[in-house]
């Protein structure tokens, strides 16, 4: 089996923001030498080499954002008057602050990702359909990442739609993939899931969100989805270009984040369908070094741009489709006699082992109920009250 896996946001950073990686690599090497224990939630926990990077990148963005005043008055004068100028231009000031915030999220995510050996899971679209139709009324203790920090990649159009529904919008584009950098961190003795979610292709970043979920002992995962940091901390949590108010997550945002939790549960379930697929990038780089012909080198470089830098674990390759494949299929169903509907999937913490002393997480998949020959009725969106 060989699956064509999508390029992810780590690939975007490699291509478009390559200057970050010399600093990230030094950061990771230093952390490992110190036997540091990750993942890391922010720069304050580890940053040694990031200062120069942020200074350079922020200055480059300021020069880009103020290109017209610099052309008119000169770079030196504009930089000398920068505080005064930003005081008169709040929108420019906000843009610069948002750019700095995005730089920090990219940097922390890249450090965590490389510190934990770039573990990447590609969720096949058919499996995503099933996960999106599965309930998660389970105890928080059952949600355990396969690695303390990893990357989930979705390119299902349904995943993209659900992501944009968080803010009540239609999808900006279906190009590229949704990358979810996800880490389990411990804060004040409690487990948290730290998520940085980006929809991007290799040319554009379309959407980005930061979200943190508390996996409090005694809570269900549905309660974790509604983590209210304003209530927990009695203060407003930080927001920026890639973060939105918590209230947005309690309604239309639930379905997207529920699918992420279901991905975690699936990866820890009894019979998860997982196949490792190595990236051909290293072999192609070696081939490139041996190739002398300019035309052949150009061709190899072009092919390398289509291939992810990461080794993937392909998830759910053999999962069949749940919903009708196309309009023709749907119209065929309409001509049939009876009605079928989808019964939502759920999870069962099933007893097993000697004297029923063990437990294993079993997925009861969503399925159609009704006669075999029938019309398919799409369920209403799932809302927990």
C-alpha positions in Angstrom: 0.0 0.0 0.0 1.3 3.5 -0.9 -1.0 6.4 -0.1 -0.5 9.9 -1.5 -0.2 11.9 1.7 -0.8 15.6 1.8 1.8 18.2 2.5 1.3 19.7 6.0 2.1 22.9 7.8 5.6 21.6 8.8 6.3 21.3 5.1 5.0 24.9 4.6 7.4 26.1 7.3 10.3 24.2 5.6 9.5 25.8 2.3 8.4 29.3 3.2 10.0 29.9 6.6 13.2 27.9 6.4 15.1 30.4 8.5 13.4 29.1 11.6 15.0 25.7 11.5 18.6 26.4 12.3 17.4 28.0 15.6 14.9 25.2 16.3 17.5 22.5 15.7 19.9 24.2 18.2 17.1 24.6 20.6 16.1 20.9 20.5 19.7 19.8 20.7 20.3 21.9 23.9 17.0 20.6 25.4 17.9 17.0 24.8 21.4 17.5 26.2 19.9 19.0 29.4 17.5 16.0 29.6 14.6 18.4 29.5 11.1 17.0 29.8 8.6 18.4 27.2 6.3 19.2 25.7 6.7 23.0 26.2 3.7 25.4 26.3 5.5 28.6 25.6 8.9 30.2 25.0 9.4 31.1 28.7 9.9 27.4 29.4 12.9 26.8 27.2 13.9 29.6 24.8 17.7 30.0 24.4 18.3 30.6 20.7 15.0 32.2 19.8 15.8 35.9 20.6 17.9 36.5 17.5 15.4 34.7 15.3 12.5 36.8 16.6 14.4 40.0 16.3 15.3 39.3 12.7 11.9 38.1 11.6 10.0 40.9 13.4 12.2 43.5 11.9 11.8 42.0 8.4 8.0 42.0 8.9 8.0 45.6 10.1 10.0 46.7 7.0 7.6 44.8 4.8 4.5 46.2 6.5 5.9 49.8 6.4 7.4 49.5 2.9 5.5 52.6 1.6 6.5 55.0 4.5 10.1 53.6 4.2 10.2 54.3 0.5 8.9 57.9 1.2 10.9 58.9 4.3 13.8 56.4 4.4 14.3 53.4 6.6 16.3 55.1 9.3 13.8 57.9 9.9 10.8 55.5 10.0 12.5 53.2 12.5 13.5 56.1 14.7 9.8 57.3 14.7 8.4 53.8 15.0 6.8 54.1 18.5 5.2 57.4 17.5 4.0 56.0 14.2 2.5 52.9 15.7 0.7 55.1 18.3 -1.1 56.8 15.4 -1.7 53.6 13.5 -3.4 51.0 15.8 -4.2 48.7 12.9 -0.5 48.5 11.9 0.5 48.0 15.5 -2.1 45.1 15.8 -0.7 43.5 12.6 2.8 43.5 13.9 1.7 42.1 17.3 -0.3 39.3 15.5 2.7 38.5 13.3 4.9 38.2 16.4 2.3 36.0 18.0 2.2 33.7 14.9 6.0 33.5 14.9 5.9 32.3 18.6 3.3 29.6 17.8 5.3 28.4 14.9 8.5 28.2 16.9 7.0 26.4 19.9 5.1 24.0 17.7 8.3 23.2 15.6 10.4 22.7 18.8 7.8 20.3 20.3 7.4 18.5 17.0 11.1 17.9 16.5 11.8 17.2 20.2 9.4 14.2 19.9 10.8 13.0 16.5 8.2 14.4 14.2 5.5 11.8 14.7 2.8 12.5 12.0 -0.6 10.8 11.5 -2.6 11.2 8.3 -6.3 10.6 8.9 -7.9 9.2 5.8 -11.1 11.0 4.7 -13.3 7.9 5.0 -12.2 7.3 8.6 -12.8 11.0 9.3 -16.4 10.6 8.2 -16.8 7.9 10.9 -15.0 9.8 13.6 -17.2 12.9 12.9 -20.2 10.7 13.6 -19.0 9.3 16.9 -19.9 10.4 20.4 -17.3 11.0 23.1 -19.2 10.6 26.4 -16.1 9.0 28.0 -13.9 9.8 31.0 -11.0 12.2 30.3 -8.5 9.5 31.6 -9.1 7.5 28.3 -7.8 10.3 26.1 -4.0 9.5 25.8 -1.9 10.7 22.9 0.3 8.0 21.3 3.2 10.4 21.8 3.4 13.4 24.1 3.6 15.7 21.1 2.6 14.8 17.5 0.9 16.1 14.4 -2.5 15.1 13.0 -3.2 15.9 9.4 -6.6 16.0 7.8 -7.5 16.8 4.2 -11.2 15.7 4.3 -13.4 18.5 3.0 -15.7 17.7 6.0 -12.8 18.5 8.3 -12.1 21.8 6.6 -15.8 22.7 6.7 -16.0 22.0 10.4 -12.9 24.0 11.1 -14.4 27.1 9.5 -17.8 26.6 11.2 -16.0 27.5 14.5 -16.1 31.1 13.4 -19.4 30.8 11.5 -17.7 31.1 8.1 -17.6 29.1 4.8 -14.3 27.5 3.9 -11.9 30.0 2.3 -10.3 27.2 0.3 -10.3 23.4 0.1 -6.7 23.4 -1.1 -4.0 22.0 1.2 -4.6 20.3 4.6 -5.5 21.0 8.2 -2.5 20.4 10.4 -3.1 19.9 14.2 0.0 20.2 16.3 -1.1 18.6 19.6 0.8 18.2 22.8 -0.1 16.9 26.3 1.3 19.2 29.0 0.9 19.1 32.7 0.0 22.4 34.4 -0.5 22.7 38.1 -0.8 19.0 38.3 -3.5 18.6 35.7 -3.3 17.3 32.1 -3.9 19.7 29.3 -4.1 19.3 25.5 -2.4 22.1 23.7 -3.5 22.5 20.1 -2.3 24.7 17.3 -4.4 24.2 14.2 -3.5 25.6 10.8 -5.2 25.2 7.4 -2.6 25.9 4.7 -1.3 24.9 1.4 2.3 25.6 0.2 1.5 29.1 -0.8 -1.1 30.4 1.7 -2.1 30.2 5.4 -5.9 30.3 5.3 -6.8 29.9 8.9 -5.2 29.3 12.3 -6.4 28.7 15.8 -4.8 28.0 19.2 -6.8 26.1 21.8 -6.1 24.5 25.2 -8.3 21.8 26.7 -8.2 20.8 30.4 -8.5 17.0 31.0 -9.6 17.3 34.6 -9.9 14.2 36.7 -13.6 13.3 37.0 -14.6 15.2 33.9 -16.0 13.6 30.7 -14.4 14.5 27.4 -17.5 16.5 26.5 -16.8 18.6 29.6 -13.2 19.0 28.4 -14.4 20.3 25.1 -16.1 23.2 26.9 -13.0 24.2 29.0 -13.8 27.7 30.2 -10.5 29.3 31.0 -12.1 32.6 31.9 -14.0 30.8 34.6 -11.1 28.6 35.7 -8.5 31.3 35.8 -10.9 34.2 36.7 -9.1 36.2 34.0 -9.1 36.6 30.2 -6.8 34.2 28.5 -4.4 35.6 25.9 -5.7 36.1 22.4 -4.0 36.9 19.1 -4.1 36.4 15.4 -4.4 32.6 15.8 -6.8 32.5 18.8 -10.4 33.3 19.4 -12.8 33.8 22.3 -13.7 30.6 24.2 -17.4 31.0 23.6 -16.9 30.2 19.9 -15.8 26.7 20.9 -18.9 25.9 22.9 -21.3 25.8 19.9 -20.2 25.3 16.3 -16.6 24.6 17.4 -17.6 21.4 19.3 -17.9 19.2 16.2 -14.3 19.9 14.9 -12.7 19.4 18.3 -14.8 16.3 19.0 -13.3 14.8 15.8 -9.8 15.5 17.2 -10.6 13.8 20.5 -12.1 10.9 18.5 -8.8 10.6 16.6 -6.9 10.3 19.9 -9.4 7.6 21.1 -9.1 5.7 17.8 -5.3 5.7 18.0 -5.5 4.2 21.4 -8.3 1.7 20.6 -8.0 -2.1 20.3 -7.9 -2.5 16.5 -6.7 0.8 15.0 -5.7 0.6 11.3 -2.2 2.1 11.2 0.4 1.7 8.5 3.8 3.5 8.5 4.8 5.3 5.3 8.3 6.7 5.0 9.0 9.9 3.2 11.0 9.5 0.0 12.6 13.0 0.7 16.0 11.7 2.1 16.5 9.4 -0.9 15.6 12.1 -3.3 18.0 14.5 -1.6 20.8 11.9 -2.0 19.8 11.4 -5.6 20.0 15.2 -6.2 23.6 15.4 -4.8 24.6 12.7 -7.3 22.9 14.2 -10.3 25.0 16.6 -12.5 22.5 17.3 -15.3 20.9 20.7 -14.8 17.6 19.5 -16.3 17.5 16.4 -14.2 18.3 18.4 -11.1 15.4 20.8 -11.9 13.1 17.9 -12.4 14.1 16.3 -9.1 13.6 19.6 -7.2 10.2 19.9 -8.7 9.2 16.4 -7.6 10.6 17.1 -4.1 8.2 20.1 -3.7 5.3 17.7 -4.0 6.5 15.3 -1.3 6.2 15.7 2.5 9.3 16.0 4.6 7.7 13.9 7.3 7.3 10.1 7.7 3.6 9.4 8.0 1.5 6.9 9.9 -1.5 6.4 7.6 -4.6 6.0 9.7 -7.8 4.2 8.5 -6.7 3.1 5.1 -9.2 0.3 4.9 -12.2 2.2 6.3 -15.1 2.3 3.8 -17.1 5.4 3.1 -20.0 6.2 5.4 -21.8 8.9 3.5 -22.9 8.8 -0.2 -19.9 9.2 -2.5 -21.4 11.7 -4.9 -24.7 13.2 -6.1 -25.4 10.3 -8.5 -25.2 7.9 -5.6 -27.4 10.0 -3.5 -30.0 10.3 -6.3 -29.9 6.5 -6.7 -30.8 6.2 -3.0 -33.7 8.6 -3.4 -35.4 6.3 -5.9 -35.4 3.4 -3.4 -38.3 2.5 -1.2 -37.5 3.0 2.4 -35.5 5.3 4.7 -32.2 4.6 6.4 -30.5 6.8 9.0 -27.1 6.9 10.6 -26.7 5.6 14.1 -23.9 7.6 15.7 -20.8 5.7 16.8 -19.6 5.5 20.4 -16.8 4.1 22.6 -16.9 1.3 25.1 -14.3 0.7 27.8 -14.8 -3.1 27.6 -13.7 -5.5 30.3 -11.2 -8.2 29.3 -8.3 -10.3 30.6 -8.0 -12.7 33.6 -11.1 -12.3 35.9 -12.1 -9.2 33.9 -9.2 -7.3 35.5 -8.3 -5.4 32.3 -10.0 -2.8 30.1 -9.7 -2.2 26.4 -11.1 0.7 24.4 -13.5 -0.6 21.7 -15.0 1.6 19.0 -18.6 0.9 18.0 -18.6 2.4 14.6 -21.4 4.6 13.2 -23.7 2.6 10.9 -26.9 2.8 8.9 -30.1 1.5 10.4 -33.0 0.4 8.3 -33.5 -1.7 5.2 -30.6 -2.3 2.9 -32.3 -0.7 -0.1 -33.2 2.8 1.0 -32.8 6.5 0.9 -30.0 8.0 3.0 -31.1 10.9 5.2 -28.3 13.0 6.6 -28.6 13.5 10.3 -28.9 16.9 11.9 -25.7 18.3 13.3 -24.9 16.6 16.6 -25.4 18.9 19.6 -24.9 18.0 23.2 -27.2 19.8 25.6 
